[in-house]
Amino acid sequence: MGRCAVRLDRPTAGSVTINGREVTRLSRRALRPLRKDFHLVFQDPSSSLDPRMTVGAIVAQPLRLHRLASGDALRDRVAALPAQVGLRPELARRRPHELSGGQRQRVSIARALSVDPQLLVADEPTSALDVSVQASVLNLLADLQRERRFGCLFITHDLAAVEYLADRIAVMYLGQLVEQAPAAELFADPKHPYIQALLSAAPVPDPDAQRSRARIVLSGELPSPLDPPPGCRFHTRCPLAVDRCRTEPPALRGLRGLRGLAGGGGRQVSCHLVADDGTAPDASAP
C-alpha cells in the first residue's frame, strides 16, 4: 500500500488522491514534478541507503534531482538537516555502514524531508531497530510532523507505536480495510471482531489486569492473500461468523451517530455483524 501511495507501484484498482489531485494514472512525465510532494521512509535503512555515498551526499541527492538548491544554498541546507533529525554535524562525512541502525533511519528521514514533502509514508520505520532506539525515532517523527505540518501515513504492526503516534487508524486484514476510526475511539471501543482479538492479544503493564482480562484466541490458519476465502476474508478465523459471512463480502460502510474523522468521513467498519448505529458483538463473550 505504501508503494502504491507514492506511485512506486501502479495499483491495479482504486485510486490515490493527494491534495485533491488523482495521481494513480499519471504518466511518468506528468508525475515527475509531483515527486517532491511525497516521500517514503523504508523499513530497513541498511538496504535503502547507498553504501558508497556519504550521509551528506545522500541527504543532498533529492535536492539535486529536483533542482531545489545548488552551490552554497545546497551546502547550507544539507548542513542543517542532520541536526534537525538529531544527528551530529560531523556524521555528514560518514557512510551508512559507519552508523548505528537508529542513526541510519534518521538519515532516511532527513533524506525524505529534505524537499519538504506534504506526505511522508513511513513503512515500519522502527521494526529493524532496538527497543531503546524505537522510542527516539517515534518521538522524532511526532516532533517533525508537528513542526513541519506534513501528513504522515505510518504503516506498522506495533500497536503501542500506533496508539502513541496516530491521530486516526485504518486496520487491514489480508489486504482489505476492516475498520477506520480516530485512534482513541478504536482502542477504547473496537467494532470489528478482528480488532477486538488484536487488542486483546496486546499485553498491558499491570500484572493483575493482564491475568484477569479476557483473551480472544483465534483458531485456524491465516489464508493466503493470493487466494483469499470467499465472503468476508476474516470468516475462517472469526468466532462470530455466520452463514452470510462465508458467502457475501461486507462493504466498508459508515456508522451513524459516531464522531467523524478529522478531514472528512465518519467511522467506518467492514462487518455484517456491526449495526449501522455502531452496536457491535463482543468476540470475547462466551
N, C-alpha and C positions, 0 to 999 in steps of 0.2 A: 504493500500500500504506500509506503514511504517513497519508493522509487517511482511509482505512478504519480504521486502528488507533485514531484519535482520534474516529471516528464523525462526521467532516465529510461523508463519503460512506457510504452503506449498501452493504456488499458484497453481490453477487448470489449468492454461495455461500460456504461456510465459516463460521467464527465468530471472534470476538475475545473473549478472556477476559483480564481484568485483575484481579489479586489474587483469583483464584478466582471472579470474577463474570462471567458471559457478558453482554456489553453490545451484541451485534450487533442484537438485535431489540427493544431497549428503546424505549419511546416518548420523545418529546421531553421530556415532563413528568418521566418516571422518570429520564431521563439528566441532567437539569439539575443536580441536586445532586452528581453524579459528575464534572462537567466540570472541577472544580478539580484532580482527581487526575491528569489527563493533558493535556499541552500540546504544541504544535507550534511549532518554530522553522523558518520558511520559508527557501527557498533565496535569495530576493532581498529583502534588508531594505528596499531603496528602495521596493518596491511593497507591502510588508506593514506599513509604519508609516504612520499617518495624518499627512500633511504639515501639517495645520492644528493639530496638538497638540504641546505641548512634551514633552520627554523625561519630565519628572516626571508629566505627565498620562497619558502612555502607560503608564508603569510602574504608576501608581495604578489604571488602569481595571479590571484583573481583580479587584483588592481591593474596589473599589466594587461591581462586578457581582455578586460572590459574597458581599458584605456581611461581609467578614472584618475590616475595620478602618474607622474613621471618626475625624474630628477629629484630635486630637494624635497618637493611635496611628497613624493613616494617614500623617500627615506624617513622623513619625519613621521609619516603615518605608520609605517612599519615599525619604527622605534617605539611608538606609543602603544601599539596593540598588545604586545606581550604583558605589559603592566596591567592593562585592563582586564586580563584574564588570570592575573595572579602569578605571572612568570617574571623572573628576574631578567633585566635587560641583556645581561651577558649570555643568556641562553640562546639568543638570536643567532649566535655563531656556531651553535652545535647542530648535530644531525640527530634524527629521531632515535637511533639506537643508543645514543648517549643520555637519553632522558628516561624517567620512570613512566609507568603506564598512565598515571594521573597527569603528568606533565605533557605527555603526547596527546592526551584527549583535550587538554587546554589549548594546545597548538591547533588541533582540529577545529575547536570552537572559534579561536581567533581567526583562522583562515575563513571560516564560514561568515563571520561577522565583519570581515574587512571591507566588504562592499555595502554595508548597511542594508541587509535584506529585510523585506517586510514579512517573510515567513521563514522560520527555521524548523526543519524536520530533524528531530533527534531520534535516531534509531538505536534503542538500547544503549545509550551513551555511557552507562555505568556498569554494565554487566561484566566487562572484562577487567574491572578494577577491584582492588581490595576493598573490604567493607569500610575501612577507615578513610579511604580516599573518596568513596562514593558520595558521602555527605558533602564534602567540599565542592565536588563538581555540581551536585544538585543546588547547593547554595549559590554557586557562581551563575548557573543558568537562571535561577529565580531573580538574582540581583540584576543581571544584564537585561532580562526581559522587562523588569520594571523601569530601568534607566532608559533603554532604547525603544521600548514600546513596540517590539516586533511580535508577531504571532508565533506560537511555538506548538508544533504537533509532536508530542512526546510519546514515543512508542516503547512500551515496556511490559514485562510480566511482573514487575516488582510492585506489589500492592502498596507497600509503605511509601515508595517514591511517588506513586500516583496520588495517594492521599495528601502528601506534603506539597506537591508541585502543581497539580492540575486544578483549574477552575471548573472544568466540566470534563466528563469522561464518556467515552464510547467504548463498549466492550464487544469484542468479536469472538465468535466461535466457528471454527472451520471456515474462516474467510468471510463470514457474514456478520453484520451488526446485529446484536441481540438486545441491546439497551443503551441509551444515552441519556445523561441527566447531569445536573450540577453535582460536583464531587461530594459535597456534604450530604445531599439527599440520597445519592446512590449508596454511600456507605451506611447511612442510617436506616434506609428502607429499600433494599434491593427488591425489584419486582420479578425479574426473570429467575427461574429455578437454577440455571447455571451459575448466575452471580451469587445467589444465596449459598450455593455449595462452595464457590470460590472463596467467599469471605469467611465461611465457617472453617475453612482449612487454614486460614492465616492465624498464627499464634498471637496471643495477647501477653503483655508483660506482667500480668497479675497471675501468679500460680493458682490461687484459689478459683479465680474466674475461668482460667484455662481448663481446669479439671471439671468444672460444673457446666460449661457451655455446651450447647447441643452441636453435634457434628453431623454433617451431611456427607456420607461416604458414597461416592459414585461407583457403580459397578459397570463391568463391560469394558471392551477395548475402544480406544479412540479411533473412529473411522478415518479412512484416508481422504484428505482434501481433494485428491484426484478422482475419487469415486465416492462422493458423499451419499448418504442414505436419502431415500425419498421423503417427502414431507418435511417436518421440522428436522434440521440436522442434529439436534440435541436429543431426539426422542429415544435413540438407542441406549442412552445412559440416564435419562430423566426418570426420577422416581414417581413423577406425577403424570406421565404421558398417557393419553387416551387414544382411541382409535383414530380420531381426526388428526392427531399429531403425526401419525405414521403415513398419512396419505396427502395431506394438504399443507404446503409451505405457508407459515404465518407471515403476514406482511408487517413491516416496521411501521407502526402507527402511533399517533399522538394520543396522550391520555388527558381526559378532561379534568379540570379542577386542580391541576398541579402546576406549580410555578414554572414559567417558561425559562428557557436557556437565554443567557446573555447573548445578544447578537441575532436573536430570532429563532423561532422553532421551540416547541414545547418538549416536555419529557416524552421520550419515545421508547417503545418496547416491542419486541417481536415474539409474541407468545399467545397461543389461543386461549390459555387459561387465565390470563390477566384481563379483567373487565375494563371497559372504557373509562370508568371513573377511578382507575388505579388500584382497585381491590385485587389482591394477588394471593394465590395459595402459598402456604408455608411448607416448603420441602422438608423441613426438619420435624414437622408434626408427625406423630405416629399414625 
